[in-house]
Amino acid sequence: MEQIIVFVKAPRPGAVKTRLAKTLGRGAACDAYRRLVETLLQRLRDLRCVQVRFTPADAEPEIRPWVRPGWVALPQDEGDLGVRMQSAFAAAFRNGAQRVVIIGSDCPEVTAEDVAAAWHALLTHDLVLGPATDGGYWLIGLCRPQPALFHQMPWSTDQVFGQTLRRAAEAGLRVHRLRQLEDVDTPVAWQRFLDRFP
């Protein structure tokens, strides 16, 4: 009935947190990414229907330590972020899920309560979004496939949230917004994370 999908990357220096790496260095940025993911997954530990979707496809051995008993680890499909998210949603609905939420691994503030709130909102809404301070979103939830929300989206820009809302309005979707949170992508945001999670 309910599914949460967490998108993660293999924790490899140079492949994660590239913006942080410009200041911290590749190794330290990779360590930062590990800590962010571990903090997030610890906050989601009580959820049962968790699917960890990883990239690249050969990363399963590196991801396995993050996968708790009862959780599932699967590779993401090939393609840009929109293709990968659309594919993950479609697979979840094919497998019988009715309310599906996807989050990334950049926002350690997400809680199990946030996910539950998204699932609850999907009982009466078509789309749930968690706005991020950088103009993107930290969560997207659907109760049926919506390919138009993912095709040719300007990913990794401050236009993503607004463009998603515009497309939702054009499709007549009922939208519910969650609280605004910050992705940890900059040295300032990283320091704020360290202050909050010492």
Secondary structure, 3 states (H helix, E strand, C coil): CEEEEEEEECCCCCCCCHHHHHHHCHHHHHHHHHHHHHHHHHHCCCCCCEEEEEECCCCHHHHHHHCCCCCEEEECCCCCHHHHHHHHHHHHHHCCCCEEEEECCCCCCCCHHHHHHHHHHCCCCCEEEEEECCCCEEEEEECCCCHHHCCCCCCCCCCHHHHHHHHHHHCCCCEEECCCECCCCCHHHHHHHHHHCC
